[in-house]
């Protein structure tokens, strides 16, 4: 490792709202300057990062002749971006924009009254505030949209020439080009049955793009954006992210890589497209992961393809935390962080983006990744981790700290990793989700990354792993994680005063993670109990055991809930749990226990709630 390895190290603040969709006044390009104070910039730079990224919408941040309707507040956006760039420069930080051009427009928007000639494929977008409303793509096979892509990019870099570059997603996520929200099916029956698929028996519902390949469409978008940017600034960097290219063509998306123009850089997901073992069963890793060190075969093969093209590569990682548990500042599995750093160094990549719009607390995980790159190579993982402990946790016994990190890493291997569990389990807010001895409600528990009304039906999270497997894995995870948290607390008890704050942050993350995993287990245990409850009263003793276990988890978590980023979900821009609501849940559960009938008598109805969810 060592020296100037990975000169581009990109981060972002937890407090800046990504704002994928919605009212323009909340756009990150307007509001980021409020979150990126001098203090915040200083912290990011001190952690070893060289750049930040913010979300920009080309249809809002600049005006173009192609679509005079767009960019009405462009001057305000551009002034705010320029102010952000100048402030960042004082801390030797560059600013990248993240974009997904061209953005789709709601199908019922008056925009289409005068622009029907560029209407592309339909797309549904399910996230708030739109909740499954219909969009139409701006068809990039039309000359006017092509002109917009080129000119908007050029105008952006002409107006803010110190912008370092753009990071582009070209598949999935928001409605954008005609292929963006679709996926390829090789099976004709599957393709014909799925309205959002294309393949044998079903063409893309755009007569222009339907006769072109996804690679051709994506390559053209990137070529136009790159040409416009580099017309204004010859060294403008265009970083093309392979996020969800696998929806559009098989790994490693050789057609898309071949269609990219010279001069761009390819950023590949470090973990997505990999596999890991879960109790002897091979599981696909299709999300960010700290339980899986990586790199995935998709990452390695994409990097190889890009290198054959002469295109520089970057890695996309999540360093502090992931959807595995996004509401603690970090999952302190430093052994896995070292494994990622070592593998990244071998990849020959020129940089990395260390977080998405969540999991971006500046924890020891984030600092450690940069430390390993700067100070390596090391003789062994043990040597690297002990050196990290000596530098950042002085006064602690490095061997005992490393032992704790190892135990926590082994525990996380038991995580019930599946897409449905990541996206629809209650892990992020389990600490404040009520327990009720009532039948399963018809309302689902909801999405893990959105703060929304919650039911108690966990079925959506069990699409890939059976309930008994999830409970088994959470039981093993919680038991081993508790041992690691105890080891870490003991190991960090004697740190020097200068390291006290960092040590407390690490121990707090460990214990609140344990409480969250344990609470999540309790919710699945209760769900199993309720699914067996058809007629007659609920098993009183079984429910009481779950309540007592939940109380123990909440009481362990309570002293550690004071940190600014504890409970904060940066993608949702919401605090999903806090001390007050945990205290209310404790009072509620204690009240339930007091109101329960004596042992041996079943519960016939639920006690009234002490607090409302």
MOZIPE-V135635 format. One record per residue. N is the residue number from 1. SS is DSSP state (alpha for helix, beta for strand, coil for the rest). PSI is psi in whole degrees, 0 to 359 (999 if undefined). OMEGA is omega in radians with two decimals (* if undefined). Layout:
((N;SS;PSI;OMEGA) (N;SS;PSI;OMEGA))
This chain:
((1;coil;232;2.94) (2;coil;159;2.95) (3;coil;224;-3.01) (4;coil;15;-3.12) (5;coil;135;3.09) (6;coil;67;-3.14) (7;coil;341;3.12) (8;beta;112;-3.10) (9;beta;104;-2.91) (10;beta;137;-3.12) (11;beta;178;2.99) (12;coil;161;-3.10) (13;coil;145;3.04) (14;coil;340;-2.95) (15;coil;0;3.10) (16;coil;126;-3.05) (17;coil;116;3.13) (18;coil;317;3.03) (19;coil;73;-3.10) (20;coil;317;-3.09) (21;coil;162;3.04) (22;coil;198;-3.05) (23;coil;140;-3.05) (24;alpha;329;-3.09) (25;alpha;339;3.12) (26;alpha;3;-3.11) (27;coil;140;-3.11) (28;alpha;328;3.13) (29;alpha;335;3.05) (30;alpha;325;-2.91) (31;alpha;349;-3.05) (32;alpha;328;-3.11) (33;alpha;337;3.12) (34;alpha;325;-3.13) (35;alpha;323;-3.07) (36;coil;71;3.06) (37;coil;171;3.08) (38;alpha;323;3.12) (39;alpha;317;-3.14) (40;alpha;318;3.10) (41;alpha;318;-3.13) (42;alpha;319;3.13) (43;alpha;317;-3.12) (44;alpha;315;3.13) (45;alpha;319;-3.12) (46;alpha;334;3.12) (47;coil;356;3.05) (48;coil;10;-3.13) (49;coil;156;-3.06) (50;coil;355;-3.07) (51;beta;161;2.99) (52;beta;162;3.07) (53;beta;145;3.12) (54;beta;153;-3.10) (55;beta;128;3.04) (56;coil;139;3.04) (57;coil;116;-3.09) (58;alpha;333;3.13) (59;alpha;351;3.13) (60;alpha;330;-2.99) (61;alpha;345;3.11) (62;coil;159;3.00) (63;coil;154;3.07) (64;coil;157;3.07) (65;coil;333;-3.09) (66;coil;321;3.14) (67;coil;87;-3.14) (68;coil;341;-3.13) (69;coil;336;-3.08) (70;coil;154;2.96) (71;coil;28;-3.13) (72;coil;331;3.12) (73;coil;26;-3.03) (74;alpha;320;-3.08) (75;alpha;320;3.14) (76;alpha;316;3.10) (77;alpha;311;-3.05) (78;alpha;321;3.09) (79;alpha;318;-3.13) (80;alpha;319;3.10) (81;alpha;317;-3.13) (82;alpha;319;3.10) (83;alpha;318;3.11) (84;alpha;316;-3.13) (85;alpha;316;-3.11) (86;alpha;323;3.11) (87;alpha;317;3.14) (88;alpha;324;-3.10) (89;alpha;332;3.13) (90;coil;343;3.12) (91;coil;20;3.14) (92;coil;35;3.08) (93;coil;135;3.00) (94;beta;166;3.10) (95;beta;126;3.01) (96;beta;145;2.95) (97;beta;144;2.99) (98;beta;133;-3.09) (99;beta;157;3.05) (100;coil;70;-3.06) (101;coil;154;-0.16) (102;coil;141;-3.10) (103;coil;139;3.10) (104;coil;166;-3.10) (105;beta;140;3.12) (106;beta;138;-3.05) (107;coil;333;-3.13) (108;coil;13;3.13) (109;coil;139;3.11) (110;coil;344;3.10) (111;alpha;323;-3.04) (112;alpha;346;3.12) (113;alpha;323;-3.11) (114;alpha;1;-3.03) (115;alpha;29;-3.13) (116;alpha;339;-3.11) (117;alpha;344;-3.13) (118;alpha;10;-3.12) (119;beta;129;-3.14) (120;beta;207;-3.04) (121;beta;149;3.05) (122;beta;157;3.09) (123;beta;141;3.05) (124;beta;137;3.05) (125;beta;123;-2.95) (126;coil;349;-3.04) (127;coil;153;3.04) (128;coil;148;0.08) (129;coil;12;-2.99) (130;coil;327;2.98) (131;coil;68;3.03) (132;coil;29;3.00) (133;beta;157;-3.07) (134;beta;131;3.03) (135;beta;163;2.92) (136;beta;139;3.13) (137;beta;153;2.87) (138;beta;115;-2.99) (139;coil;118;-3.08) (140;coil;0;3.02) (141;coil;5;3.10) (142;coil;141;-3.09) (143;alpha;325;-3.07) (144;alpha;320;3.10) (145;alpha;322;3.07) (146;alpha;318;3.11) (147;alpha;321;3.10) (148;alpha;313;-3.10) (149;alpha;314;3.13) (150;alpha;310;-3.01) (151;alpha;324;3.12) (152;alpha;317;3.11) (153;alpha;315;3.11) (154;alpha;314;-3.09) (155;alpha;324;3.12) (156;alpha;312;-3.08) (157;alpha;336;3.01) (158;alpha;320;-3.06) (159;alpha;326;3.11) (160;coil;74;-3.03) (161;coil;345;3.13) (162;coil;2;3.00) (163;coil;128;-3.03) (164;coil;325;-3.11) (165;beta;188;3.11) (166;beta;141;3.01) (167;beta;122;-3.02) (168;beta;129;2.84) (169;beta;136;-3.06) (170;coil;16;3.07) (171;coil;151;3.10) (172;coil;205;3.12) (173;coil;229;-3.05) (174;coil;154;2.97) (175;coil;130;3.12) (176;coil;255;3.13) (177;coil;175;-2.95) (178;coil;329;3.14) (179;coil;347;-2.85) (180;coil;321;-3.05) (181;coil;15;-3.14) (182;coil;171;3.11) (183;beta;149;-3.06) (184;beta;136;3.05) (185;beta;128;3.12) (186;coil;337;-3.10) (187;coil;125;-3.06) (188;alpha;321;-3.13) (189;alpha;317;3.10) (190;alpha;317;-3.11) (191;alpha;319;-3.09) (192;alpha;335;-3.12) (193;alpha;347;-3.04) (194;coil;113;-3.09) (195;coil;344;-3.11) (196;coil;26;3.12) (197;beta;160;2.94) (198;beta;155;-3.09) (199;beta;200;3.14) (200;coil;125;3.11) (201;coil;352;3.11) (202;beta;118;3.10) (203;coil;158;3.01) (204;coil;134;-3.08) (205;coil;53;2.98) (206;coil;117;-3.05) (207;coil;337;-3.14) (208;coil;307;-3.10) (209;alpha;337;-3.11) (210;alpha;338;3.10) (211;alpha;5;3.09) (212;coil;160;3.12) (213;coil;157;3.03) (214;alpha;322;3.14) (215;alpha;319;-3.14) (216;alpha;318;3.14) (217;alpha;312;-3.12) (218;alpha;316;3.12) (219;alpha;321;3.14) (220;alpha;318;3.11) (221;alpha;311;-3.11) (222;alpha;321;3.13) (223;alpha;317;-3.12) (224;alpha;315;3.13) (225;alpha;318;-3.13) (226;alpha;316;-3.13) (227;alpha;318;3.12) (228;alpha;314;-3.13) (229;alpha;314;-3.04) (230;alpha;348;2.95) (231;alpha;324;3.13) (232;alpha;324;-3.13) (233;coil;110;-2.98) (234;coil;329;-3.10) (235;coil;18;3.07) (236;coil;133;-3.09) (237;beta;129;3.06) (238;beta;113;-3.11) (239;beta;117;-3.06) (240;beta;118;-3.03) (241;beta;136;-3.11) (242;coil;17;-3.13) (243;coil;119;3.02) (244;coil;19;2.95) (245;alpha;333;-3.13) (246;alpha;344;3.03) (247;alpha;334;-2.96) (248;coil;335;3.01) (249;coil;157;-3.04) (250;coil;152;3.05) (251;coil;145;0.01) (252;coil;33;3.11) (253;coil;50;-3.08) (254;alpha;325;3.14) (255;alpha;320;3.14) (256;alpha;314;3.13) (257;alpha;319;-3.14) (258;alpha;331;-3.09) (259;alpha;351;-3.12) (260;coil;147;3.12) (261;coil;158;3.00) (262;coil;151;3.04) (263;coil;353;3.08) (264;coil;171;3.07) (265;beta;146;-3.09) (266;beta;125;3.07) (267;beta;124;-3.07) (268;beta;140;3.07) (269;beta;133;-3.02) (270;coil;327;-3.07) (271;coil;325;-3.08) (272;coil;140;-3.11) (273;coil;13;3.09) (274;beta;181;3.06) (275;beta;154;3.07) (276;beta;160;-3.14) (277;beta;135;3.03) (278;beta;101;-3.11) (279;coil;48;3.07) (280;coil;358;-3.14) (281;beta;133;3.12) (282;beta;126;3.12) (283;beta;140;3.09) (284;beta;139;3.04) (285;beta;107;-3.11) (286;coil;30;3.09) (287;coil;171;3.01) (288;coil;148;-3.11) (289;coil;136;2.94) (290;coil;341;3.09) (291;coil;339;3.11) (292;coil;113;-3.06) (293;coil;328;-3.06) (294;coil;185;0.06) (295;coil;157;3.11) (296;coil;162;3.06) (297;alpha;328;3.09) (298;alpha;315;3.11) (299;alpha;309;-3.04) (300;alpha;318;-3.11) (301;alpha;326;3.09) (302;alpha;318;3.09) (303;alpha;319;-3.14) (304;alpha;317;3.11) (305;alpha;315;3.14) (306;alpha;318;-3.13) (307;alpha;322;3.09) (308;alpha;332;3.09) (309;alpha;352;-3.06) (310;coil;21;-3.12) (311;coil;128;3.08) (312;coil;155;-3.11) (313;beta;153;3.01) (314;beta;163;3.08) (315;beta;143;3.01) (316;beta;117;-3.10) (317;coil;165;2.89) (318;coil;116;-3.00) (319;coil;319;-3.07) (320;coil;307;3.05) (321;coil;177;-3.01) (322;coil;188;3.02) (323;coil;347;3.08) (324;coil;323;2.97) (325;coil;97;-2.95) (326;coil;356;-3.02) (327;coil;16;2.88) (328;coil;153;-3.13) (329;coil;327;3.12) (330;coil;159;2.89) (331;coil;105;-2.96) (332;coil;72;3.10) (333;coil;72;-2.98) (334;alpha;336;3.06) (335;alpha;320;3.09) (336;alpha;325;3.09) (337;alpha;317;3.10) (338;alpha;318;3.14) (339;alpha;320;3.09) (340;alpha;316;-3.12) (341;alpha;318;-3.13) (342;alpha;315;3.14) (343;alpha;321;3.09) (344;alpha;316;-3.12) (345;alpha;323;3.13) (346;alpha;339;-3.05) (347;alpha;343;-3.12) (348;coil;16;-3.12) (349;coil;153;-3.07) (350;coil;353;-3.13) (351;beta;185;3.13) (352;beta;157;2.94) (353;beta;119;-2.93) (354;coil;1;3.11) (355;coil;155;2.94) (356;coil;210;-3.10) (357;coil;16;2.99) (358;coil;172;-3.11) (359;coil;34;-3.03) (360;coil;32;2.94) (361;coil;143;-3.13) (362;coil;72;-3.09) (363;coil;179;3.06) (364;alpha;329;3.08) (365;alpha;311;-3.09) (366;alpha;315;3.12) (367;alpha;319;-3.06) (368;alpha;321;-3.14) (369;alpha;315;3.09) (370;alpha;321;3.11) (371;alpha;314;-3.12) (372;alpha;321;3.12) (373;alpha;320;-3.08) (374;alpha;320;-2.96) (375;alpha;344;-3.11) (376;coil;176;0.08) (377;coil;154;3.11) (378;coil;158;3.13) (379;coil;331;-3.09) (380;coil;166;3.04) (381;alpha;320;3.13) (382;alpha;317;3.13) (383;alpha;319;-3.13) (384;alpha;315;-3.09) (385;alpha;321;3.09) (386;alpha;320;3.11) (387;alpha;319;3.09) (388;alpha;314;-3.13) (389;alpha;320;3.14) (390;alpha;320;-3.07) (391;alpha;315;-2.97) (392;alpha;346;3.11) (393;coil;56;-3.07) (394;coil;143;-3.10) (395;coil;334;3.09) (396;coil;153;3.05) (397;coil;111;-3.07) (398;alpha;322;-3.11) (399;alpha;320;-3.14) (400;alpha;325;3.09) (401;alpha;314;-3.13) (402;alpha;323;3.08) (403;alpha;317;3.14) (404;alpha;315;3.12) (405;alpha;321;3.13) (406;alpha;317;3.13) (407;alpha;318;3.13) (408;alpha;321;3.10) (409;alpha;318;3.10) (410;alpha;322;3.12) (411;alpha;317;-3.08) (412;alpha;341;3.03) (413;coil;339;-3.13) (414;coil;359;-3.10) (415;coil;132;-3.11) (416;coil;71;-2.96) (417;coil;119;2.97) (418;coil;158;-3.12) (419;alpha;317;-3.10) (420;alpha;322;3.12) (421;alpha;316;3.14) (422;alpha;317;-2.99) (423;alpha;339;-3.01) (424;alpha;12;3.01) (425;coil;163;-3.14) (426;coil;14;-2.98) (427;coil;319;-3.04) (428;coil;338;-3.07) (429;coil;15;-3.09) (430;alpha;327;-3.07) (431;alpha;340;3.13) (432;alpha;4;3.08) (433;coil;126;-3.04) (434;coil;151;2.92) (435;coil;128;-3.11) (436;coil;133;3.10) (437;coil;61;-3.10) (438;coil;163;3.05) (439;coil;157;3.11) (440;coil;130;3.14) (441;coil;159;3.08) (442;coil;350;-3.09) (443;coil;132;3.10) (444;beta;160;3.10) (445;coil;335;3.01) (446;coil;185;-3.06) (447;coil;142;-3.06) (448;coil;336;-3.02) (449;coil;5;-3.12) (450;coil;138;3.05) (451;coil;111;-3.02) (452;coil;167;3.08) (453;coil;142;-3.04) (454;coil;135;2.88) (455;coil;208;3.11) (456;coil;12;3.11) (457;beta;114;-3.07) (458;coil;11;-3.02) (459;alpha;320;-3.07) (460;alpha;333;-3.12) (461;alpha;355;-3.04) (462;alpha;22;-3.09) (463;coil;334;-3.06) (464;coil;327;-3.14) (465;coil;132;3.11) (466;coil;156;-3.11) (467;alpha;317;-3.09) (468;alpha;329;3.10) (469;alpha;317;3.11) (470;alpha;314;3.14) (471;alpha;316;3.13) (472;alpha;315;-3.11) (473;alpha;319;3.12) (474;alpha;327;3.09) (475;alpha;314;3.13) (476;alpha;317;3.12) (477;alpha;311;-3.08) (478;alpha;318;-3.10) (479;alpha;313;-3.12) (480;alpha;323;-3.13) (481;alpha;323;3.13) (482;alpha;320;3.10) (483;alpha;316;3.14) (484;alpha;321;3.12) (485;alpha;319;3.09) (486;alpha;317;3.12) (487;alpha;317;-3.10) (488;alpha;318;3.13) (489;alpha;317;3.12) (490;alpha;319;-3.09) (491;alpha;329;-3.07) (492;coil;8;-3.09) (493;coil;335;-3.02) (494;coil;26;3.13) (495;coil;156;3.09) (496;coil;155;-3.08) (497;alpha;324;-3.11) (498;alpha;338;-3.10) (499;alpha;5;-3.05) (500;alpha;314;-3.10) (501;alpha;314;3.13) (502;alpha;318;-3.14) (503;alpha;317;3.13) (504;alpha;322;3.10) (505;alpha;318;-3.13) (506;alpha;317;3.14) (507;alpha;319;3.11) (508;alpha;315;3.11) (509;alpha;318;-3.12) (510;alpha;314;-3.08) (511;alpha;321;3.13) (512;alpha;327;3.03) (513;alpha;315;3.11) (514;alpha;314;-3.13) (515;alpha;322;-3.14) (516;alpha;316;3.10) (517;alpha;318;-3.12) (518;alpha;318;3.12) (519;alpha;320;3.09) (520;alpha;317;3.07) (521;alpha;318;-3.12) (522;alpha;322;3.11) (523;alpha;322;3.10) (524;alpha;325;3.06) (525;alpha;318;3.13) (526;alpha;322;3.11) (527;alpha;319;3.10) (528;alpha;319;3.12) (529;alpha;317;-3.13) (530;alpha;326;-3.14) (531;alpha;337;3.07) (532;coil;355;-3.03) (533;coil;99;-3.12) (534;coil;306;-3.14) (535;coil;148;3.11) (536;coil;184;-3.06) (537;coil;160;3.08) (538;beta;147;3.11) (539;coil;108;-3.04) (540;alpha;315;-3.06) (541;alpha;321;3.12) (542;alpha;317;3.13) (543;alpha;319;-3.14) (544;alpha;323;3.10) (545;alpha;318;3.12) (546;alpha;316;-3.14) (547;alpha;317;-3.14) (548;alpha;319;3.08) (549;alpha;321;3.13) (550;alpha;318;3.10) (551;alpha;319;3.11) (552;alpha;317;3.14) (553;alpha;315;-3.12) (554;alpha;320;-3.12) (555;alpha;328;3.04) (556;alpha;319;-3.10) (557;alpha;325;-2.92) (558;alpha;314;-3.11) (559;coil;346;-3.02) (560;coil;14;-3.01) (561;coil;13;-3.05) (562;coil;347;-3.07) (563;coil;148;-3.08) (564;coil;323;-3.06) (565;coil;3;3.11) (566;coil;126;-3.12) (567;coil;352;-3.08) (568;beta;128;3.03) (569;beta;110;-2.98) (570;coil;330;3.09) (571;coil;316;3.10) (572;coil;343;-3.01) (573;coil;49;-3.07) (574;beta;145;3.05) (575;beta;109;-3.02) (576;coil;341;2.96) (577;coil;154;3.10) (578;coil;176;-3.07) (579;alpha;316;-3.08) (580;alpha;313;-3.09) (581;alpha;329;3.04) (582;alpha;318;3.09) (583;alpha;320;3.11) (584;alpha;320;3.13) (585;alpha;322;3.07) (586;alpha;313;3.13) (587;alpha;319;3.13) (588;alpha;313;-3.10) (589;alpha;322;3.08) (590;alpha;320;3.09) (591;alpha;322;3.09) (592;alpha;316;3.14) (593;alpha;318;-3.13) (594;alpha;328;-3.09) (595;alpha;355;-3.10) (596;coil;149;3.04) (597;coil;164;3.14) (598;coil;160;3.09) (599;coil;141;3.14) (600;coil;344;3.08) (601;coil;135;-3.11) (602;coil;162;3.11) (603;beta;125;-3.14) (604;coil;335;3.09) (605;coil;160;-3.06) (606;coil;143;3.01) (607;coil;155;3.14) (608;coil;145;-3.13) (609;coil;142;3.06) (610;coil;326;3.14) (611;coil;158;-3.13) (612;coil;146;3.05) (613;coil;999;*))
